[in-house]
Amino acid sequence: MKEISKLLDFRSSIRVLDATIRDGGLVNNFMFTDEFVKQLYEANIRAGVDYMEFGYKADPDIFKESDFGKWKFSKDEDIRAIVGNNDSPLKISVMADVGRTNYKRDILPKSESPIDMIRVACYLHQIPGAVEMIEDAHAKGYETTCNIMAISTSGENDWRAALELVCKSSVDVIYIVDSYGSLYPEQIQRICSLYKEYADKYHKEIGMHAHNNQQLAFANTIEACGDGVNYLDATYGCLGRGAGNCAMELLIGFLKNPKYNIYPVLQFLEKQIAPLKSEGLVWGYDIPYLLTGLLNQHPRDAIAFSNAKRTDYVEFYNDLTGRD
């Protein structure tokens, strides 16, 4: 059990990152209006959020631009249309997937871009490619993170090998990513301890990105916070792929730093998130996502199940487990 002082303590080193557009874009193919994104940007500033992730830097040679909204590609000119010169403390981030981003062409030098941080996402087998992208972004003047996805599918030896490689790079933050929402707080504690071993050795920060398949995204995030993790991801109303993420309203309400303000978060939920739900956009905890989380599986089958409006949960569980 975490000491209560670890949960109630004030820590100025904590940074909150809003991933609503990026993770939420996986729900609606990034079809957010400029008004939605502008109001989110302004809400984040008023709420004291530290980073706002606009979306992916996807390669338009791989993904058809006509199939997605603009935040699949997060072009600098589109970000500038929202933030102008970004005369605020809020920093701008984008995510770049290994193998899906033409980073040498599409990520310009920081001096020419409104972006502050490049978040490189990869699986364990893609670590060498991630390091190459991190070094490119670092040389261009950006803050960088490495978001190692689906860590719940690998063991400690794999984690150690990956962390050694990543932490030797110029990366600023290494992220724990519970992609399938399958981890429990006790596991998060052990993983944080392992990450911290390498982060301390190489003077890196640690981040936490949680999914809510078992309704543990918030619990796992504050567990990580209590274990010394400083970079915490959240989304407004849990908006994100499948079961969604740690709720921004929960995290801002929990943190003790007086710079964070829950009122702008609630206002955005009322004015923008509630209408998305009433218009029929579907995300958040549900039985199919629970089942893929319990079984430590990618939520793609649960997403298809939900999109088909199925409710035969027993049959779905049998399909997932290979039972006749």
Buried (B, 14 or more C-beta within 10 A) or exposed (E): EEEEEBEEEEEEEBBBBBBBBBBBBBBBEBBBEEEBBBBBBBBBBBBBBBBBBBBBBBBEEEBEEEEBBBBBBBBBEBBBBBBEEBEBEBBBBBBBBBEBBBBEEBBEEBEEBBBBBBBBBBBBEBBEBBBBBBBBBBEBBBBBBBBBBBBBBBEEEBBEEBBEBBBEBBBBBBBBBBBBBBBEBEBBBEBBEBBBEBBEEBEBBBBBBBBBBBBBBBBBBBBBBBBBBBBBBBBBBBBBBBBBBBBBBBBBEBBEEEEBBBEBBBBBBEEBBEEBEEEEBBBBBBEBBBBBBBBBBEBEBBBEBBEEEEEEBEEBBEEBEEEE
